[in-house]
Amino acid sequence: MSTKRELYRDPKRGKLAGVCAGLSDYFNIELWLVRIIFVTGVLLAGGPIFIVAYIAAWFILDKKPTELNTEEASKHPHVGEVKAKVWQKGEPPRKALKDLKDFMGDLDSRIQSMEKHVTSPTFTVSREINKL
């Protein structure tokens, strides 16, 4: 299952224009790491090339639409993305496991109450009355 990813700039999370934040989202890398790579490139590999590329991306890339975030969140309210590596974005594994434990505990209590209702004499009596 592949989802189509698009490159946007994200001025809400960015310091200047949001180009590094957009690259962070696109490549699923932590924002601080993208910024470090950019600054290292400016300092070591020739500043003008990286600076011109940043300004070009600033003008070429569209701003990230806000409805993408709400649409994805409404589709999967309990699904969180979990980090596999330190440099990836996402929920830390401990938090993901805690959220999963809480979700499963809630689900277990709901199933227990449903089972208690189905095995109660009240349910049996009302089922027999409905058969009449």
C-alpha positions in Angstrom: 0.0 0.0 0.0 1.8 3.1 -1.2 0.6 6.5 -0.4 1.3 9.4 -2.7 3.6 11.9 -1.0 4.0 15.5 -2.1 6.7 18.0 -1.3 5.4 21.1 0.4 7.0 23.7 2.5 5.6 24.0 6.0 6.0 27.6 7.3 4.2 26.8 10.6 7.1 24.5 11.7 9.8 26.3 9.8 12.1 29.1 11.0 12.4 31.0 7.8 10.2 29.7 5.0 9.5 26.1 6.0 11.6 24.4 3.3 13.5 22.2 5.7 10.3 21.4 7.5 8.8 20.3 4.2 11.8 18.1 3.4 11.5 16.7 6.9 7.9 15.6 6.2 8.6 14.3 2.7 11.6 12.1 3.7 10.2 11.2 7.2 13.3 12.6 8.9 13.5 14.6 12.1 13.5 18.4 11.4 16.6 19.1 13.4 18.6 16.6 11.3 17.5 18.3 8.0 18.6 21.6 9.5 22.0 20.2 10.5 22.5 18.7 7.0 21.6 22.1 5.4 23.9 24.1 7.6 26.7 21.6 7.1 26.2 21.8 3.4 26.3 25.6 3.5 29.5 25.6 5.5 31.4 22.8 3.9 30.2 22.3 0.3 29.8 25.9 -0.8 27.2 28.2 0.6 25.9 29.9 -2.5 24.7 26.6 -4.1 22.6 25.6 -1.0 21.4 29.2 -0.4 20.2 29.6 -4.0 18.6 26.1 -3.8 16.8 27.1 -0.6 15.5 30.4 -2.1 14.4 28.5 -5.3 12.5 26.0 -3.2 10.9 28.8 -1.2 9.4 30.2 -4.4 8.7 27.0 -6.2 7.1 24.8 -3.4 3.5 25.4 -2.3 2.6 25.9 1.3 1.4 22.8 3.0 -2.4 22.6 3.0 -3.9 22.4 6.5 -6.7 20.0 5.5 -4.2 17.2 4.9 -3.5 17.0 8.6 -7.1 17.0 9.7 -8.1 14.5 7.0 -5.5 12.0 7.9 -6.2 12.3 11.6 -9.9 11.8 11.0 -9.3 8.6 9.0 -7.1 6.9 11.6 -7.7 8.4 15.1 -5.8 5.7 17.0 -3.0 5.0 14.5 0.3 6.6 15.3 3.4 6.4 13.4 6.2 4.7 15.4 9.9 5.5 15.0 12.1 2.7 13.8 15.3 4.7 14.0 16.4 7.7 16.0 16.4 10.0 13.0 12.9 9.2 11.8 9.9 11.2 12.8 7.0 9.7 14.7 5.9 8.7 18.1 8.6 7.3 20.5 8.2 3.5 21.0 7.4 3.8 24.8 4.6 6.3 24.1 3.3 4.1 21.3 3.2 1.0 23.6 1.5 3.0 26.3 -1.1 4.3 23.9 -1.6 0.7 22.6 -1.9 -0.6 26.2 -4.5 2.1 27.0 -6.5 1.4 23.8 -6.5 -2.4 24.4 -7.5 -1.9 28.1 -10.4 0.2 27.0 -11.4 -2.3 24.4 -11.1 -5.1 26.9 -13.4 -3.4 29.4 -16.0 -2.7 26.6 -15.9 -6.3 25.6 -16.3 -7.4 29.2 -19.3 -5.2 29.7 -20.9 -6.4 26.4 -20.3 -10.0 27.5 -21.8 -9.4 30.9 -24.9 -7.9 29.2 -25.3 -10.8 26.8 -25.0 -13.4 29.5 -27.4 -11.7 31.9 -30.9 -13.0 32.6 -32.3 -9.7 31.4 -30.9 -10.1 27.9 -32.3 -13.7 27.8 -35.8 -12.6 28.9 -35.9 -9.6 26.5 -34.8 -11.9 23.6 -37.6 -14.4 24.4 -40.1 -11.6 24.6 -39.0 -10.3 21.2 -39.5 -13.8 19.7 -43.2 -13.6 20.6 
